[in-house]
């Protein structure tokens, strides 16, 4: 018997989410920490940052 794929809940990005992502980018917060705080995947955060043209994933 084949396993069924999980249905993913689609969460749309709002202006407040973009603002929060910009704030974390300026504060150089690690991506893993942002992912836990926003309950989004690291990939989703990186894609959104790329679309907004902001740096993400700072190394110290």
C-alpha positions in Angstrom: 0.0 0.0 0.0 1.5 3.3 -1.1 1.7 6.2 1.4 -0.3 9.4 0.7 1.6 12.6 0.4 1.0 15.2 3.1 -1.1 18.1 2.1 0.8 21.3 2.7 -0.9 24.3 4.2 -0.2 27.4 2.0 0.6 30.4 4.0 0.7 33.7 2.0 3.2 36.4 2.6 1.8 39.6 4.0 3.5 43.0 4.2 4.0 42.5 8.0 5.9 39.2 7.2 8.1 41.0 4.7 8.8 43.7 7.2 9.8 41.1 9.9 12.1 39.4 7.4 13.8 42.7 6.6 14.3 43.4 10.3 15.9 40.0 10.8 18.1 40.5 7.8 19.4 43.8 9.2 19.9 42.2 12.6 21.8 39.4 10.9 19.7 36.7 12.6 20.6 33.1 11.6 18.2 31.6 9.0 17.4 28.6 11.2 16.3 30.9 14.1 14.1 33.0 11.7 12.5 29.7 10.4 11.6 28.7 14.0 10.2 32.1 14.9 8.1 32.5 11.7 7.2 28.8 11.4 8.4 28.7 7.7 11.0 26.6 6.0 14.5 27.8 5.4 13.9 27.4 1.7 10.8 29.5 1.8 12.6 32.3 3.7 15.5 32.3 1.2 13.2 32.4 -1.8 11.3 35.3 -0.3 14.5 37.2 0.6 15.7 36.7 -3.0 12.5 38.0 -4.4 12.7 41.1 -2.1 16.3 41.6 -2.9 17.6 41.4 0.7 20.5 39.4 2.0 19.8 36.4 4.2 22.0 33.7 5.7 24.7 35.8 7.3 27.8 34.0 8.5 29.8 35.3 11.5 
